Amino acid sequence: MKKISNNIFLIMLIFGTLITISSNSWLGAWMGLEINLLSFIPLMTDSKKNLLASESSLKYFLVQAFASSILMFTIIMLMFFYNNNLLFFNKFNEILILSTLLLKSGAAPFHFWFPEVMEGLSWINGLILMTWQKIAPLMLISYNFMYNFFMISIILSMLVGSLGGLNQVSIRKLMAFSSINHLGWMLLAMMNNEMLWLTYFFMYCFLSISIGLMFNNFKLFYFNQIFNLSIMNPILKLLIFLNLLSLGGLPPFLGFLPKWLVIQNLTNMGQLFMLTISVCLTLITLYFYLRLSYSIFMLNFQKNSWMLKNNFNIKMTSISLIFNFISIGGLVMISMIYMIM
């Protein structure tokens, strides 16, 4: 019975997003966001093994309800002042709408709730929060373009996502700050090309799902669990950190491809200032990924000599293996296909 109810809430979650992105009015978009919110809360509280699930769901509900109330108030104000020649109020309302949408998506400087909510979720719910829950706000953001406001949010998102993950020991918080950093790249791609940010978002979802499934299969939530698992195959440890480097955008992994496309687009547009800032801040994320994975790459970690048999129960599904294989070698395969064609 519980599984049926979860499936119903999951269907409502999908329909809420579809209503938002297909709506031709702000009221319809608001209704889709509310359906999406109310269907995701029961999915968040379903995990009984995690004691922080209820706290995370309450934080998520309060933040999203606050953003929805401001969005509804701004829509009403926009209806009153749209036909008047009050340019100041119209600009102010547009800034409020973009701020509430950035708050819903978890972009800086409205990111304060995102790492805390991620810390209390299971990996499946965390993947939904990092991927599917960003579709509706980002689509609405793409309909409203304000260059100066976007630039501030892009720089802050990259800065917070880079510096916030330096001293993290929780994998879920690290993934949350990585998501904030990637969100800055998505907004940067959105400024130049709509198809570019959709490509980036698809690649980000693919990479997040590939590494999130591994963490979910092995029940890993903190980095010391990876280092202390002496019964884990060293190849599996290497696979985990190679996926982290792919998510960070290190060539020749697949995660470098969307960043490569954005860098090429920025070069063609002549936006060298934003290109320099984005690349430098991304190097910080690669720094703490490499710092965490240094001992694994050097194969210098402790292993009990008395453990002769590797009795670690590998529960990686074929889908997870395919995702990880594409994540690690995807850029090489795409390059080979491009050379052949």
Buried (B, 14 or more C-beta within 10 A) or exposed (E): EEEEEEEEBBEBBBBBBBBBBEBEEBEEBBBBBBBBBBBBBBBBBBBEEBEBBBBBBBBBBEBBEEBBEBBBEBBEBBEEBEEEEEEEBBEBBBBBBBBBBBBBBBBBBBBEBBBBBBBBBBBBBBBBBBBBBBBBBBBBBBEEEBEEBBBEBBBBBBBBBBBBBEEBEBBBBBBBBBBBBBBBBBBBBBBBBEEBBBBBBEBBBBBBBBBBBBBBBBEBBBBEBBBEBBEBEEEBBBBBBBBBBBBBBBBEBBBBBBBEBBBEBBEEEEBEEBBEBBBEBBEBBBBBBBEBBEBBEEEEBEEEEEEEEEEBEEEBEEEBBEBBEBBBBBBEEEEEEEEEE
